[in-house]
């Protein structure tokens, strides 16, 4: 088992494998940025509705 792992680790990384690793990392980072943007827009909408509600309460008083 250890011999198989050593042989695998001694192989050089080819351009195709490097491209795959870069593609995976880029897609993960893009997905995280999209998720963060979505969460921020949800937060901004929530804050705006709270502000509108507080403004309506102040107007009624």
PQR file of N, CA, C, O and H, with PARSE charges and radii, in Angstrom:
ATOM      1  N   UNK A   1       0.822  -1.192   0.000 -0.4000 1.5000
ATOM      2  CA  UNK A   1       0.000   0.000   0.000 -0.0000 2.0000
ATOM      3  C   UNK A   1       0.868   1.258   0.000  0.5500 1.7000
ATOM      4  O   UNK A   1       0.625   2.178  -0.781 -0.5500 1.4000
ATOM      5  N   UNK A   2       1.865   1.301   0.861 -0.4000 1.5000
ATOM      6  CA  UNK A   2       2.736   2.478   0.916 -0.0000 2.0000
ATOM      7  C   UNK A   2       3.534   2.627  -0.379  0.5500 1.7000
ATOM      8  O   UNK A   2       3.815   3.744  -0.814 -0.5500 1.4000
ATOM      9  H   UNK A   2       2.062   0.553   1.495  0.4000 1.0000
ATOM     10  N   UNK A   3       3.895   1.500  -0.991 -0.4000 1.5000
ATOM     11  CA  UNK A   3       4.643   1.564  -2.243 -0.0000 2.0000
ATOM     12  C   UNK A   3       3.791   2.177  -3.342  0.5500 1.7000
ATOM     13  O   UNK A   3       4.296   2.942  -4.164 -0.5500 1.4000
ATOM     14  H   UNK A   3       3.666   0.593  -0.637  0.4000 1.0000
ATOM     15  N   UNK A   4       2.503   1.848  -3.367 -0.4000 1.5000
ATOM     16  CA  UNK A   4       1.605   2.420  -4.368 -0.0000 2.0000
ATOM     17  C   UNK A   4       1.447   3.924  -4.161  0.5500 1.7000
ATOM     18  O   UNK A   4       1.399   4.681  -5.130 -0.5500 1.4000
ATOM     19  H   UNK A   4       2.093   1.226  -2.700  0.4000 1.0000
ATOM     20  N   UNK A   5       1.366   4.361  -2.905 -0.4000 1.5000
ATOM     21  CA  UNK A   5       1.240   5.789  -2.618 -0.0000 2.0000
ATOM     22  C   UNK A   5       2.514   6.523  -3.013  0.5500 1.7000
ATOM     23  O   UNK A   5       2.450   7.622  -3.565 -0.5500 1.4000
ATOM     24  H   UNK A   5       1.405   3.746  -2.118  0.4000 1.0000
ATOM     25  N   UNK A   6       3.688   5.917  -2.732 -0.4000 1.5000
ATOM     26  CA  UNK A   6       4.954   6.549  -3.112 -0.0000 2.0000
ATOM     27  C   UNK A   6       5.060   6.676  -4.626  0.5500 1.7000
ATOM     28  O   UNK A   6       5.489   7.712  -5.136 -0.5500 1.4000
ATOM     29  H   UNK A   6       3.740   5.025  -2.284  0.4000 1.0000
ATOM     30  N   UNK A   7       4.670   5.624  -5.349 -0.4000 1.5000
ATOM     31  CA  UNK A   7       4.727   5.689  -6.806 -0.0000 2.0000
ATOM     32  C   UNK A   7       3.790   6.756  -7.344  0.5500 1.7000
ATOM     33  O   UNK A   7       4.126   7.453  -8.302 -0.5500 1.4000
ATOM     34  H   UNK A   7       4.322   4.783  -4.935  0.4000 1.0000
ATOM     35  N   UNK A   8       2.628   6.889  -6.743 -0.4000 1.5000
ATOM     36  CA  UNK A   8       1.675   7.916  -7.184 -0.0000 2.0000
ATOM     37  C   UNK A   8       2.222   9.307  -6.910  0.5500 1.7000
ATOM     38  O   UNK A   8       2.075  10.200  -7.744 -0.5500 1.4000
ATOM     39  H   UNK A   8       2.355   6.323  -5.965  0.4000 1.0000
ATOM     40  N   UNK A   9       2.840   9.505  -5.774 -0.4000 1.5000
ATOM     41  CA  UNK A   9       3.347  10.823  -5.419 -0.0000 2.0000
ATOM     42  C   UNK A   9       4.574  11.214  -6.239  0.5500 1.7000
ATOM     43  O   UNK A   9       4.864  12.402  -6.383 -0.5500 1.4000
ATOM     44  H   UNK A   9       2.959   8.779  -5.097  0.4000 1.0000
ATOM     45  N   UNK A  10       5.286  10.250  -6.769 -0.4000 1.5000
ATOM     46  CA  UNK A  10       6.492  10.548  -7.548 -0.0000 2.0000
ATOM     47  C   UNK A  10       6.171  10.950  -8.974  0.5500 1.7000
ATOM     48  O   UNK A  10       7.050  11.462  -9.667 -0.5500 1.4000
ATOM     49  H   UNK A  10       5.051   9.286  -6.652  0.4000 1.0000
ATOM     50  N   UNK A  11       4.953  10.740  -9.440 -0.4000 1.5000
ATOM     51  CA  UNK A  11       4.600  11.096 -10.809 -0.0000 2.0000
ATOM     52  C   UNK A  11       4.457  12.605 -10.930  0.5500 1.7000
ATOM     53  O   UNK A  11       3.884  13.249 -10.051 -0.5500 1.4000
ATOM     54  H   UNK A  11       4.239  10.324  -8.877  0.4000 1.0000
ATOM     55  N   UNK A  12       4.976  13.170 -12.015 -0.4000 1.5000
ATOM     56  CA  UNK A  12       4.835  14.622 -12.196 -0.0000 2.0000
ATOM     57  C   UNK A  12       3.394  14.989 -12.573  0.5500 1.7000
ATOM     58  O   UNK A  12       2.656  14.175 -13.128 -0.5500 1.4000
ATOM     59  H   UNK A  12       5.441  12.647 -12.729  0.4000 1.0000
ATOM     60  N   UNK A  13       3.020  16.210 -12.265 -0.4000 1.5000
ATOM     61  CA  UNK A  13       1.692  16.704 -12.624 -0.0000 2.0000
ATOM     62  C   UNK A  13       1.746  17.172 -14.074  0.5500 1.7000
ATOM     63  O   UNK A  13       2.597  17.985 -14.436 -0.5500 1.4000
ATOM     64  H   UNK A  13       3.620  16.872 -11.814  0.4000 1.0000
ATOM     65  N   UNK A  14       0.850  16.667 -14.890 -0.4000 1.5000
ATOM     66  CA  UNK A  14       0.822  17.038 -16.303 -0.0000 2.0000
ATOM     67  C   UNK A  14       0.031  18.328 -16.482  0.5500 1.7000
ATOM     68  O   UNK A  14      -0.635  18.801 -15.561 -0.5500 1.4000
ATOM     69  H   UNK A  14       0.159  16.007 -14.596  0.4000 1.0000
ATOM     70  N   UNK A  15       0.119  18.885 -17.682 -0.4000 1.5000
ATOM     71  CA  UNK A  15      -0.614  20.123 -17.962 -0.0000 2.0000
ATOM     72  C   UNK A  15      -2.121  19.902 -17.873  0.5500 1.7000
ATOM     73  O   UNK A  15      -2.848  20.786 -17.420 -0.5500 1.4000
ATOM     74  H   UNK A  15       0.660  18.501 -18.430  0.4000 1.0000
ATOM     75  N   UNK A  16      -2.598  18.739 -18.299 -0.4000 1.5000
ATOM     76  CA  UNK A  16      -4.021  18.441 -18.226 -0.0000 2.0000
ATOM     77  C   UNK A  16      -4.512  18.382 -16.792  0.5500 1.7000
ATOM     78  O   UNK A  16      -5.582  18.904 -16.478 -0.5500 1.4000
ATOM     79  H   UNK A  16      -2.008  18.021 -18.667  0.4000 1.0000
ATOM     80  N   UNK A  17      -3.738  17.750 -15.920 -0.4000 1.5000
ATOM     81  CA  UNK A  17      -4.119  17.673 -14.507 -0.0000 2.0000
ATOM     82  C   UNK A  17      -4.056  19.051 -13.867  0.5500 1.7000
ATOM     83  O   UNK A  17      -4.913  19.404 -13.056 -0.5500 1.4000
ATOM     84  H   UNK A  17      -2.869  17.326 -16.175  0.4000 1.0000
ATOM     85  N   UNK A  18      -3.043  19.828 -14.230 -0.4000 1.5000
ATOM     86  CA  UNK A  18      -2.920  21.182 -13.696 -0.0000 2.0000
ATOM     87  C   UNK A  18      -4.120  22.027 -14.115  0.5500 1.7000
ATOM     88  O   UNK A  18      -4.663  22.787 -13.313 -0.5500 1.4000
ATOM     89  H   UNK A  18      -2.347  19.541 -14.888  0.4000 1.0000
ATOM     90  N   UNK A  19      -4.529  21.891 -15.374 -0.4000 1.5000
ATOM     91  CA  UNK A  19      -5.697  22.616 -15.870 -0.0000 2.0000
ATOM     92  C   UNK A  19      -6.954  22.202 -15.108  0.5500 1.7000
ATOM     93  O   UNK A  19      -7.784  23.049 -14.777 -0.5500 1.4000
ATOM     94  H   UNK A  19      -4.087  21.274 -16.025  0.4000 1.0000
ATOM     95  N   UNK A  20      -7.099  20.911 -14.828 -0.4000 1.5000
ATOM     96  CA  UNK A  20      -8.257  20.433 -14.074 -0.0000 2.0000
ATOM     97  C   UNK A  20      -8.259  21.014 -12.666  0.5500 1.7000
ATOM     98  O   UNK A  20      -9.304  21.440 -12.175 -0.5500 1.4000
ATOM     99  H   UNK A  20      -6.425  20.223 -15.097  0.4000 1.0000
ATOM    100  N   UNK A  21      -7.104  21.037 -12.012 -0.4000 1.5000
ATOM    101  CA  UNK A  21      -7.021  21.591 -10.656 -0.0000 2.0000
ATOM    102  C   UNK A  21      -7.385  23.069 -10.662  0.5500 1.7000
ATOM    103  O   UNK A  21      -8.116  23.533  -9.787 -0.5500 1.4000
ATOM    104  H   UNK A  21      -6.255  20.691 -12.410  0.4000 1.0000
ATOM    105  N   UNK A  22      -6.879  23.806 -11.640 -0.4000 1.5000
ATOM    106  CA  UNK A  22      -7.181  25.238 -11.731 -0.0000 2.0000
ATOM    107  C   UNK A  22      -8.669  25.462 -12.000  0.5500 1.7000
ATOM    108  O   UNK A  22      -9.275  26.380 -11.447 -0.5500 1.4000
ATOM    109  H   UNK A  22      -6.285  23.429 -12.350  0.4000 1.0000
ATOM    110  N   UNK A  23      -9.252  24.620 -12.849 -0.4000 1.5000
ATOM    111  CA  UNK A  23     -10.676  24.741 -13.153 -0.0000 2.0000
ATOM    112  C   UNK A  23     -11.517  24.473 -11.918  0.5500 1.7000
ATOM    113  O   UNK A  23     -12.487  25.187 -11.662 -0.5500 1.4000
ATOM    114  H   UNK A  23      -8.760  23.874 -13.298  0.4000 1.0000
ATOM    115  N   UNK A  24     -11.161  23.462 -11.157 -0.4000 1.5000
ATOM    116  CA  UNK A  24     -11.905  23.137  -9.939 -0.0000 2.0000
ATOM    117  C   UNK A  24     -11.793  24.280  -8.931  0.5500 1.7000
ATOM    118  O   UNK A  24     -12.794  24.681  -8.337 -0.5500 1.4000
ATOM    119  H   UNK A  24     -10.373  22.882 -11.365  0.4000 1.0000
ATOM    120  N   UNK A  25     -10.598  24.800  -8.738 -0.4000 1.5000
ATOM    121  CA  UNK A  25     -10.411  25.902  -7.784 -0.0000 2.0000
ATOM    122  C   UNK A  25     -11.161  27.154  -8.229  0.5500 1.7000
ATOM    123  O   UNK A  25     -11.761  27.843  -7.403 -0.5500 1.4000
ATOM    124  H   UNK A  25      -9.785  24.474  -9.221  0.4000 1.0000
ATOM    125  N   UNK A  26     -11.133  27.449  -9.509 -0.4000 1.5000
ATOM    126  CA  UNK A  26     -11.840  28.630 -10.011 -0.0000 2.0000
ATOM    127  C   UNK A  26     -13.347  28.472  -9.860  0.5500 1.7000
ATOM    128  O   UNK A  26     -14.036  29.428  -9.503 -0.5500 1.4000
ATOM    129  H   UNK A  26     -10.647  26.890 -10.180  0.4000 1.0000
ATOM    130  N   UNK A  27     -13.864  27.280 -10.128 -0.4000 1.5000
ATOM    131  CA  UNK A  27     -15.311  27.091 -10.006 -0.0000 2.0000
ATOM    132  C   UNK A  27     -15.751  27.153  -8.547  0.5500 1.7000
ATOM    133  O   UNK A  27     -16.817  27.690  -8.245 -0.5500 1.4000
ATOM    134  H   UNK A  27     -13.305  26.504 -10.418  0.4000 1.0000
ATOM    135  N   UNK A  28     -14.945  26.609  -7.643 -0.4000 1.5000
ATOM    136  CA  UNK A  28     -15.286  26.692  -6.218 -0.0000 2.0000
ATOM    137  C   UNK A  28     -15.270  28.142  -5.749  0.5500 1.7000
ATOM    138  O   UNK A  28     -16.175  28.565  -5.029 -0.5500 1.4000
ATOM    139  H   UNK A  28     -14.079  26.172  -7.889  0.4000 1.0000
ATOM    140  N   UNK A  29     -14.262  28.907  -6.141 -0.4000 1.5000
ATOM    141  CA  UNK A  29     -14.189  30.300  -5.715 -0.0000 2.0000
ATOM    142  C   UNK A  29     -15.324  31.116  -6.325  0.5500 1.7000
ATOM    143  O   UNK A  29     -15.864  31.999  -5.660 -0.5500 1.4000
ATOM    144  H   UNK A  29     -13.527  28.563  -6.726  0.4000 1.0000
ATOM    145  N   UNK A  30     -15.695  30.845  -7.567 -0.4000 1.5000
ATOM    146  CA  UNK A  30     -16.810  31.549  -8.193 -0.0000 2.0000
ATOM    147  C   UNK A  30     -18.124  31.213  -7.497  0.5500 1.7000
ATOM    148  O   UNK A  30     -18.967  32.090  -7.303 -0.5500 1.4000
ATOM    149  H   UNK A  30     -15.256  30.127  -8.108  0.4000 1.0000
ATOM    150  N   UNK A  31     -18.301  29.949  -7.122 -0.4000 1.5000
ATOM    151  CA  UNK A  31     -19.517  29.552  -6.407 -0.0000 2.0000
ATOM    152  C   UNK A  31     -19.583  30.238  -5.046  0.5500 1.7000
ATOM    153  O   UNK A  31     -20.659  30.673  -4.634 -0.5500 1.4000
ATOM    154  H   UNK A  31     -17.617  29.238  -7.280  0.4000 1.0000
ATOM    155  N   UNK A  32     -18.465  30.342  -4.345 -0.4000 1.5000
ATOM    156  CA  UNK A  32     -18.448  31.023  -3.045 -0.0000 2.0000
ATOM    157  C   UNK A  32     -18.741  32.517  -3.188  0.5500 1.7000
ATOM    158  O   UNK A  32     -19.439  33.097  -2.356 -0.5500 1.4000
ATOM    159  H   UNK A  32     -17.592  29.989  -4.679  0.4000 1.0000
ATOM    160  N   UNK A  33     -18.212  33.133  -4.233 -0.4000 1.5000
ATOM    161  CA  UNK A  33     -18.498  34.555  -4.461 -0.0000 2.0000
ATOM    162  C   UNK A  33     -19.975  34.764  -4.780  0.5500 1.7000
ATOM    163  O   UNK A  33     -20.581  35.727  -4.310 -0.5500 1.4000
ATOM    164  H   UNK A  33     -17.645  32.662  -4.908  0.4000 1.0000
ATOM    165  N   UNK A  34     -20.554  33.872  -5.570 -0.4000 1.5000
ATOM    166  CA  UNK A  34     -21.976  33.960  -5.890 -0.0000 2.0000
ATOM    167  C   UNK A  34     -22.832  33.777  -4.660  0.5500 1.7000
ATOM    168  O   UNK A  34     -23.824  34.485  -4.486 -0.5500 1.4000
ATOM    169  H   UNK A  34     -20.062  33.090  -5.951  0.4000 1.0000
ATOM    170  N   UNK A  35     -22.470  32.843  -3.806 -0.4000 1.5000
ATOM    171  CA  UNK A  35     -23.216  32.605  -2.576 -0.0000 2.0000
ATOM    172  C   UNK A  35     -23.130  33.818  -1.655  0.5500 1.7000
ATOM    173  O   UNK A  35     -24.127  34.216  -1.052 -0.5500 1.4000
ATOM    174  H   UNK A  35     -21.665  32.268  -3.948  0.4000 1.0000
ATOM    175  N   UNK A  36     -21.939  34.404  -1.547 -0.4000 1.5000
ATOM    176  CA  UNK A  36     -21.765  35.582  -0.692 -0.0000 2.0000
ATOM    177  C   UNK A  36     -22.578  36.759  -1.234  0.5500 1.7000
ATOM    178  O   UNK A  36     -23.176  37.503  -0.457 -0.5500 1.4000
ATOM    179  H   UNK A  36     -21.130  34.080  -2.037  0.4000 1.0000
ATOM    180  N   UNK A  37     -22.608  36.934  -2.547 -0.4000 1.5000
ATOM    181  CA  UNK A  37     -23.394  38.009  -3.152 -0.0000 2.0000
ATOM    182  C   UNK A  37     -24.878  37.798  -2.881  0.5500 1.7000
ATOM    183  O   UNK A  37     -25.593  38.753  -2.581 -0.5500 1.4000
ATOM    184  H   UNK A  37     -22.123  36.329  -3.178  0.4000 1.0000
ATOM    185  N   UNK A  38     -25.342  36.569  -2.983 -0.4000 1.5000
ATOM    186  CA  UNK A  38     -26.740  36.249  -2.711 -0.0000 2.0000
ATOM    187  C   UNK A  38     -27.094  36.539  -1.255  0.5500 1.7000
ATOM    188  O   UNK A  38     -28.144  37.114  -0.967 -0.5500 1.4000
ATOM    189  H   UNK A  38     -24.761  35.792  -3.226  0.4000 1.0000
ATOM    190  N   UNK A  39     -26.215  36.139  -0.344 -0.4000 1.5000
ATOM    191  CA  UNK A  39     -26.471  36.385   1.078 -0.0000 2.0000
ATOM    192  C   UNK A  39     -26.486  37.873   1.386  0.5500 1.7000
ATOM    193  O   UNK A  39     -27.302  38.326   2.189 -0.5500 1.4000
ATOM    194  H   UNK A  39     -25.362  35.671  -0.578  0.4000 1.0000
ATOM    195  N   UNK A  40     -25.603  38.639   0.767 -0.4000 1.5000
ATOM    196  CA  UNK A  40     -25.573  40.081   0.998 -0.0000 2.0000
ATOM    197  C   UNK A  40     -26.841  40.749   0.471  0.5500 1.7000
ATOM    198  O   UNK A  40     -27.369  41.668   1.097 -0.5500 1.4000
ATOM    199  H   UNK A  40     -24.940  38.271   0.115  0.4000 1.0000
ATOM    200  N   UNK A  41     -27.327  40.288  -0.679 -0.4000 1.5000
ATOM    201  CA  UNK A  41     -28.555  40.880  -1.214 -0.0000 2.0000
ATOM    202  C   UNK A  41     -29.742  40.542  -0.325  0.5500 1.7000
ATOM    203  O   UNK A  41     -30.627  41.377  -0.138 -0.5500 1.4000
ATOM    204  H   UNK A  41     -26.899  39.542  -1.188  0.4000 1.0000
ATOM    205  N   UNK A  42     -29.779  39.323   0.231 -0.4000 1.5000
ATOM    206  CA  UNK A  42     -30.844  38.973   1.171 -0.0000 2.0000
ATOM    207  C   UNK A  42     -30.767  39.848   2.408  0.5500 1.7000
ATOM    208  O   UNK A  42     -31.791  40.316   2.905 -0.5500 1.4000
ATOM    209  H   UNK A  42     -29.060  38.644   0.079  0.4000 1.0000
ATOM    210  N   UNK A  43     -29.558  40.072   2.910 -0.4000 1.5000
ATOM    211  CA  UNK A  43     -29.377  40.909   4.094 -0.0000 2.0000
ATOM    212  C   UNK A  43     -29.811  42.345   3.818  0.5500 1.7000
ATOM    213  O   UNK A  43     -30.478  42.961   4.649 -0.5500 1.4000
ATOM    214  H   UNK A  43     -28.726  39.692   2.507  0.4000 1.0000
ATOM    215  N   UNK A  44     -29.440  42.878   2.667 -0.4000 1.5000
ATOM    216  CA  UNK A  44     -29.829  44.248   2.320 -0.0000 2.0000
ATOM    217  C   UNK A  44     -31.341  44.372   2.195  0.5500 1.7000
ATOM    218  O   UNK A  44     -31.916  45.363   2.643 -0.5500 1.4000
ATOM    219  H   UNK A  44     -28.898  42.378   1.992  0.4000 1.0000
ATOM    220  N   UNK A  45     -31.993  43.381   1.593 -0.4000 1.5000
ATOM    221  CA  UNK A  45     -33.454  43.414   1.490 -0.0000 2.0000
ATOM    222  C   UNK A  45     -34.093  43.372   2.868  0.5500 1.7000
ATOM    223  O   UNK A  45     -35.073  44.074   3.118 -0.5500 1.4000
ATOM    224  H   UNK A  45     -31.525  42.575   1.229  0.4000 1.0000
ATOM    225  N   UNK A  46     -33.557  42.569   3.752 -0.4000 1.5000
ATOM    226  CA  UNK A  46     -34.104  42.458   5.107 -0.0000 2.0000
ATOM    227  C   UNK A  46     -33.940  43.783   5.853  0.5500 1.7000
ATOM    228  O   UNK A  46     -34.854  44.229   6.547 -0.5500 1.4000
ATOM    229  H   UNK A  46     -32.762  41.998   3.549  0.4000 1.0000
ATOM    230  N   UNK A  47     -32.772  44.407   5.706 -0.4000 1.5000
ATOM    231  CA  UNK A  47     -32.525  45.686   6.381 -0.0000 2.0000
ATOM    232  C   UNK A  47     -33.456  46.760   5.828  0.5500 1.7000
ATOM    233  O   UNK A  47     -33.983  47.574   6.586 -0.5500 1.4000
ATOM    234  H   UNK A  47     -32.029  44.045   5.142  0.4000 1.0000
ATOM    235  N   UNK A  48     -33.662  46.765   4.512 -0.4000 1.5000
ATOM    236  CA  UNK A  48     -34.550  47.762   3.918 -0.0000 2.0000
ATOM    237  C   UNK A  48     -35.985  47.596   4.399  0.5500 1.7000
ATOM    238  O   UNK A  48     -36.664  48.587   4.664 -0.5500 1.4000
ATOM    239  H   UNK A  48     -33.234  46.104   3.897  0.4000 1.0000
ATOM    240  N   UNK A  49     -36.449  46.373   4.513 -0.4000 1.5000
ATOM    241  CA  UNK A  49     -37.819  46.171   4.993 -0.0000 2.0000
ATOM    242  C   UNK A  49     -37.950  46.590   6.448  0.5500 1.7000
ATOM    243  O   UNK A  49     -38.976  47.148   6.838 -0.5500 1.4000
ATOM    244  H   UNK A  49     -35.897  45.567   4.298  0.4000 1.0000
ATOM    245  N   UNK A  50     -36.939  46.334   7.251 -0.4000 1.5000
ATOM    246  CA  UNK A  50     -36.982  46.778   8.645 -0.0000 2.0000
ATOM    247  C   UNK A  50     -37.007  48.301   8.726  0.5500 1.7000
ATOM    248  O   UNK A  50     -37.734  48.868   9.542 -0.5500 1.4000
ATOM    249  H   UNK A  50     -36.105  45.881   6.934  0.4000 1.0000
ATOM    250  N   UNK A  51     -36.217  48.966   7.884 -0.4000 1.5000
ATOM    251  CA  UNK A  51     -36.212  50.424   7.871 -0.0000 2.0000
ATOM    252  C   UNK A  51     -37.566  50.972   7.446  0.5500 1.7000
ATOM    253  O   UNK A  51     -38.053  51.940   8.030 -0.5500 1.4000
ATOM    254  H   UNK A  51     -35.626  48.506   7.221  0.4000 1.0000
ATOM    255  N   UNK A  52     -38.180  50.363   6.433 -0.4000 1.5000
ATOM    256  CA  UNK A  52     -39.488  50.813   5.975 -0.0000 2.0000
ATOM    257  C   UNK A  52     -40.536  50.621   7.071  0.5500 1.7000
ATOM    258  O   UNK A  52     -41.388  51.486   7.277 -0.5500 1.4000
ATOM    259  H   UNK A  52     -37.784  49.577   5.959  0.4000 1.0000
ATOM    260  N   UNK A  53     -40.474  49.504   7.765 -0.4000 1.5000
ATOM    261  CA  UNK A  53     -41.424  49.250   8.844 -0.0000 2.0000
ATOM    262  C   UNK A  53     -41.265  50.276   9.965  0.5500 1.7000
ATOM    263  O   UNK A  53     -42.252  50.769  10.510 -0.5500 1.4000
ATOM    264  H   UNK A  53     -39.782  48.802   7.598  0.4000 1.0000
ATOM    265  N   UNK A  54     -40.020  50.593  10.301 -0.4000 1.5000
ATOM    266  CA  UNK A  54     -39.801  51.574  11.371 -0.0000 2.0000
ATOM    267  C   UNK A  54     -40.239  52.968  10.929  0.5500 1.7000
ATOM    268  O   UNK A  54     -40.732  53.747  11.744 -0.5500 1.4000
ATOM    269  H   UNK A  54     -39.217  50.193   9.858  0.4000 1.0000
ATOM    270  N   UNK A  55     -40.065  53.288   9.656 -0.4000 1.5000
ATOM    271  CA  UNK A  55     -40.520  54.586   9.153 -0.0000 2.0000
ATOM    272  C   UNK A  55     -42.043  54.669   9.180  0.5500 1.7000
ATOM    273  O   UNK A  55     -42.595  55.720   9.506 -0.5500 1.4000
ATOM    274  H   UNK A  55     -39.664  52.655   8.994  0.4000 1.0000
ATOM    275  N   UNK A  56     -42.726  53.583   8.844 -0.4000 1.5000
ATOM    276  CA  UNK A  56     -44.184  53.575   8.886 -0.0000 2.0000
ATOM    277  C   UNK A  56     -44.691  53.724  10.306  0.5500 1.7000
ATOM    278  O   UNK A  56     -45.680  54.419  10.539 -0.5500 1.4000
ATOM    279  H   UNK A  56     -42.277  52.729   8.580  0.4000 1.0000
ATOM    280  N   UNK A  57     -44.029  53.082  11.264 -0.4000 1.5000
ATOM    281  CA  UNK A  57     -44.425  53.204  12.662 -0.0000 2.0000
ATOM    282  C   UNK A  57     -44.245  54.631  13.165  0.5500 1.7000
ATOM    283  O   UNK A  57     -45.073  55.139  13.921 -0.5500 1.4000
ATOM    284  H   UNK A  57     -43.225  52.517  11.075  0.4000 1.0000
ATOM    285  N   UNK A  58     -43.157  55.276  12.740 -0.4000 1.5000
ATOM    286  CA  UNK A  58     -42.912  56.651  13.152 -0.0000 2.0000
ATOM    287  C   UNK A  58     -43.954  57.584  12.554  0.5500 1.7000
ATOM    288  O   UNK A  58     -44.394  58.523  13.217 -0.5500 1.4000
ATOM    289  H   UNK A  58     -42.485  54.863  12.126  0.4000 1.0000
ATOM    290  N   UNK A  59     -44.356  57.339  11.301 -0.4000 1.5000
ATOM    291  CA  UNK A  59     -45.355  58.184  10.659 -0.0000 2.0000
ATOM    292  C   UNK A  59     -46.706  58.060  11.344  0.5500 1.7000
ATOM    293  O   UNK A  59     -47.450  59.039  11.407 -0.5500 1.4000
ATOM    294  H   UNK A  59     -43.998  56.576  10.762  0.4000 1.0000
ATOM    295  N   UNK A  60     -47.041  56.889  11.856 -0.4000 1.5000
ATOM    296  CA  UNK A  60     -48.330  56.684  12.497 -0.0000 2.0000
ATOM    297  C   UNK A  60     -48.406  57.379  13.858  0.5500 1.7000
ATOM    298  O   UNK A  60     -49.487  57.742  14.320 -0.5500 1.4000
ATOM    299  H   UNK A  60     -46.437  56.094  11.804  0.4000 1.0000
ATOM    300  N   UNK A  61     -47.275  57.555  14.476 -0.4000 1.5000
ATOM    301  CA  UNK A  61     -47.232  58.178  15.805 -0.0000 2.0000
ATOM    302  C   UNK A  61     -47.409  59.633  15.653  0.5500 1.7000
ATOM    303  O   UNK A  61     -47.407  60.362  16.645 -0.5500 1.4000
ATOM    304  H   UNK A  61     -46.396  57.260  14.100  0.4000 1.0000
TER
END
